[in-house]
Amino acid sequence: MRYELIVIGSGPAGRRAAIQAAKLGKSVLVIENRYRVGGVSVHTGTIPSKTLRETVLNLTGWRERGFYGRAYRVKKDIDGKDLNARLQMTLDHEIDVLEHQFTRNGVRTIEGAAEFRGPHEIAVTDPKGVVHIFGAERVLIAVGTTPYRPPSIPFNGTTILDSDDLIAKPRVPRSLTVIGAGVIGIEYATIFSALDVPVTLIEPRDSFLDFVDREIIDDFVHQLRDRGMAIRLGSKVDRVEVDGQGWAISVLDDGRRIRSEMLLYAAGRIGATAPLGLQNCGLEADDRGRLTVDPVTLQTSVPHIYAAGDVIGFPSLASTSMEQGRIAACHAFGAPIPPAPAYFPYGIYAVPEISTVGLSEQEVREKNIPYECGIARFRETSRGHIMGMQAGMMKLIFALEDRRLLGVHIIGESATELIHIGQAVLNLGGTIDYFVENTFNYPTLAEAYKIAALDAWNRMPRCDDHQQSALDRALPELKRLKAQGPKAKAA
């Protein structure tokens, strides 16, 4: 059988590409090696981890502790069954929605392991061992990633785990060590810390989440240490051992030994491309299993084969993967592709949440842009008082030259929701005036935008009405001269 598009993988990139191609009237086949569609995002990644987080926040009463104290809990004894119950309900719903979308759009799916037999030929081995051969005019590789498992770590699936093991059989240990302070490691470390599990976070570098504004990270680290989490930066794990009681011993290169009932290794992921037989279609993955693509079209070095999602590397977000899948499908069939927005948001579902869009303060300094910052604490808002919030902040960065918004950085409750207001203003070229002059619902956490903007406005240089009017008239001409180059600007 021959299809106009075969998609390998049904995660965010694969599903969006398949449905987009189907809406363009193309015949589409999606190959998924799990028994149900959804990919890494639904089964072991985005959806499970965020569901686990929400379950923990609800059962622990985390959001109410500002009123009732740190000892407050909705459920006193929380175990793995509590964590798993909501998880399964959520996954079943997500899969049901996705299967309905495929059916409604005429996308065919098949369960099995895909392998290239040639540039336009793919073999699929189903669970019964039967091999099906399909022809493809175009192919999208969207297989995602798997946890990196170095041979030096004695994984056993019970006390020494990767992130897939953790989701497969969630339980609440008496203590936890997390190796790796990337997004995944940070999220799980803080989720279990919210369960009042003693957590030690180990990271060989001297910093983490380097793409996030440093002031936000400083506040984040303060909150984590304030609730008792041990953070060991600049510490490399030399080896991991198991003691007589089955507990994990992390031996650091400086001789320190960290003992915990459970150890989560979350130091990196690799592209799940090894079983695909890439050599048969003229492709080659890098040493981390990732594929290189054209950043605009998502084409690999073989023009009719595209790749999208985590398998192509940074930023490895479900939101951007969906957009990549759509762009790949549109390009493959000659449909118009609207220009991508200049900035997209990052969301880190730790406890507390972190979200950011635009330039960080460090990046603004590197670009030599004169700027001013404004800060709002969530406790300064009436909504924050109602919710009993003791922490959380929003940071806005504005250019002094034209008062444009340059970046939004948020830590605290609903950060990943609030960020979209800043995202819209940023991509539309808005200025500080939008936040100062517009009305926000009251009481809401969104009022923090006005508070932070006024905080920045109070620090900005002042000029009288006549000077401001002259400046407003001159700005368009200054921008025109600036665009013409250094000589015109100097003149």
Secondary structure, 3 states (H helix, E strand, C coil): CEEEEEEECCCHHHHHHHHHHHHCCCCEEEEECCCCCCHHHHHCCHHHHHHHHHHHHHHHCHHHHHHHCCCCCCCCCCCHHHHHHHHHHHHHHHHHHHHHHHHHCCCEEEECEEEEEECCEEEEECCCCCEEEEEEEEEEECCCEEECCCCCCCCCCCCEECHHHHHHCCCCCCCEEEECCCHHHHHHHHHHHHCCCCEEEEECCCCCCCCCCHHHHHHHHHHHHHCCCEEEECCCEEEEEECCCCCEEEEECCCCEEEECEEEECCCEEECCHHHCHHHCCCCCCCCCCCCCCCCCCECCCCCEEECHHHHCCCCCHHHHHHHHHHHHHHHCCCCCCCCCCCCCEEECCCCCEEEEECCHHHHHHCCCCEEEEEEEHHHCHHHHHHCCCCCEEEEEEECCCCEEEEEEEECCCHHHHHHHHHHHHHCCCEHHHHHHCCCCCCCCCHHHHHHHHHHHHHCCCCCHHHHHHHHHHHHHHHHHHHHCHHHHHC
